[in-house]
Amino acid sequence: MAIIEGRNPVIEAIKNDRHIEKLLISNSSKEGSIKKIIAMAKEKKIVIQYVDRHKLDEMSTSHAHQGVIATISDYIYKDIEEVVREVKEKGEDPFIIILDEITDPHNLGSIIRTADAVGAHAVVIPKRRSVDITPVVAKASAGAVEYVPVCKVTNIVNTIKMLKEEGLWIAAADMDGEVFYKQDLTGPLGLVVGSEGFGISRLVKQNCDFVVSMPMVGNVTSLNASVAGGILLYEVFRQRTSGK
């Protein structure tokens, strides 16, 4: 059993018909968007339980439950090959985000949120040395985790090879590549973003088709993973929607 915390994530879970076992709502929180959540829950016949706020504080892992927690079944990860097949059947060019050992739940949630905003088709994470979909991730994604398929894979390199066989070009975000806005990022694409502390692993980078970098003139030599990912995701979006 897992939980979803926060008003926006809970609203998106209800809208997306996520199977919710029960809604726990603070006795002291019945105004604003909480009223909307209660109305939506009653319409979907979701069990509502009013509890003391301290109960929610004890359950919360994000420490930002905003007076509401939904208990749900564990997150169901999607199959990356199935996602790519479905995208192609729609006549679209796959756009897949591949995360190499992202361990900060806030970064993962933020990247998923941006992935939803730019229309990316999936986010791929490894089974080992990566944060899973947790209540903190769901909260940081502002509910986007309900819309962007997250695929957990055993081996990132093998997944990259599979995506290349499916016709995707794979770009690695690293410091020694060509400036990202000079690269052609249209068409079927996989974008690899590395971990907060170590970047992209050597073997993963070797299996990418090309490397993109971001020019920096300040004293800090790197960007937060979610910030770097956001910049690159929006460049892909710009090129895909404007014809470069």
Secondary structure, 3 states (H helix, E strand, C coil): CEEEECHHHHHHHHHCCCCEEEEEEECCCCCCHHHHHHHHHHHCCCCEEEECHHHHHHHCCCCCCCCEEEEECCCCCCCHHHHHHHHHHCCCCCEEEEEECCCCHHHHHHHHHHHHHHCCCEEEEECCCCCCCCHHHHHHCCCHHHCCCEEEECCHHHHHHHHHHCCCEEEEEEEEEEEHHHCCCCCCEEEEEEECCCECCHHHHHCCCEEEECCCCCCCCCCCHHHHHHHHHHHHHHHHHHCC
